[in-house]
Amino acid sequence: MPAPKGKLVTPLDSGAGSSAFLFQPDQLVPFQQAWDLQRRWQERLLLDSATGADAEAVWLLQHPRCFTLGRGASEDHLLFDPEHPPAPLHRIDRGGEVTHHAPGQLVAYPVLDLRRRRTDLHWYLRQLEQVVIDVLQALGLQGERIEGLTGVWLDQRKVAAIGVGCRRWITQHGLALNVTCDLEGFRSVVPCGLKGRSVGRLRDWIPDLEIEIVQSLLRDALAARFDLVWQDSGREMASAETAGLPMQR
């Protein structure tokens, strides 16, 4: 594939940056396991709310095939019997409707303290969109927003879904960027509850694109956008491996 081009859009200088651990599992991670890890880290930051000194965390990973429903999502957007789903179905504590996860889709789960930035969920959603737009720009692609909708589109096809949860301004969940994934699973739902809108993947525009290239760009875009300084995750890796989740930096 061609070398990535373009510059990542960086945020305004906010000082030395916020300490964060970056976890990049080298295997597919079941959704429930990733959700548990996020909630544990969220609780860790909440317990340290008096000082705000504890490090934040970001997971970049891929899931086996599954479906997730956000808070209050309608089962009318499932085109299958929810009692007999074609892949695991999870109702979770994020905003948004139904989405599909599969290998080849890159998922980012930032557990961040918005009090260190801006206590505004609308601002945070726009920042996550901008992270994806920055990545696409580095690949020579022009990502777009659609007014009134959350996510990122290429040529009117949605390539990134975004849905977040937040507890006392500590975030979880995040974004899912379709890179090389099979899109068949999206035919089993009305993605994000948006009828008549198509889903795409980056490989449709760059046929030889490898997910490792996108993962590196996404890591850098998240660090730039949220002013993150990645920390040595040796101790945290040991904790993750104890829980049965192999990790790599």
Secondary structure by P-SEA (a helix, b strand, c coil): ccccccccccccccccbbbbbbbbbcccccaaaaaaaaaaaaaaaaaaccccccccbbbbbccccbbbbccccccccccccccccccccccccccccbbbbcccbbbbbbbcccccccccaaaaaaaaaaaaaaaaaaacbbbbbccccccccccccccbbbbbccccccccccccccccccaaaaaaccccccccbbbbccccccccccaaaaaaaaaaaaaaaaccccccaaaaaaaaaaacccccc
